[in-house]
Amino acid sequence: MKKNYISNDPQSTRMFKAGWMEALSKVHFSVPLVIYIPVIGFFIYKSILAGVQPLALAGYFFLGLFLWTIAEYILHRWVFHYIPKSQWGLRLHFIFHGVHHDYPRDALRLVMPPSASIPLAFGFYFLFTLFFHDKANLYAFFPGFVLGYLIYDMMHYAMHHANFKSGWFKKIKQHHMLHHYDNMDKGYGVSSILWDKIFHSDFPKK
């Protein structure tokens, strides 16, 4: 594989002069679990209080989980990999995703920091309110979507820091490593390769 990164060192490179901004750009991989597992539990509880029946709750929950995989692909391909032309745009691109490709094993920049994930969570929740006229169903749907995000974050960390000997995890890790070290214009799925196959951005079989 060709080298299209700066360093594979797990240590972090400095991005900001201001210490508080630098701190906000780093996060231990366990932090999203601490923040969002209670969120998932809270919304499931609210859906039960709102009278959502178990079968409907499971259906909306798994719909949210499935739609996360689409959102993940869209964000990664058309937002994180959009290359702006202005200097400030290029700086923003580096902060949000470019640094990860330059330093792919940076242990503190492999999951989304709360400074980015919390505004995104509020944004997605507001977006979903436009489609769910019954809040009870939204309460059942949203925790599935959040769980999808958590699976993505945890898998992304594992893809860069865990060794898988066989099975599906090994296959999906190889998929993601090809994205980093072979061709970053393919292989946008992290928690799933489904949408790469549908949108023809998968790697050709060798």
Secondary structure, DSSP 8 states (H G I E B T S, - for coil): -----S---SS-----SSHHHHHHT---TTHHHHHHHHHHHHHHHHHHHTT--HHHHHHHHHHHHHHHHHHHHHIIIIIIT---SSHHHHHHHIIIIIHHHHSTT-TTSSS--HHHHHHHHHHHHHHHHTT-SSHHHHHHHHHHHHHHHHHHHHHHHHHHH----SHHHHHHHHHHHHHHHT-TTS---SS-SHHHHHTT-S----
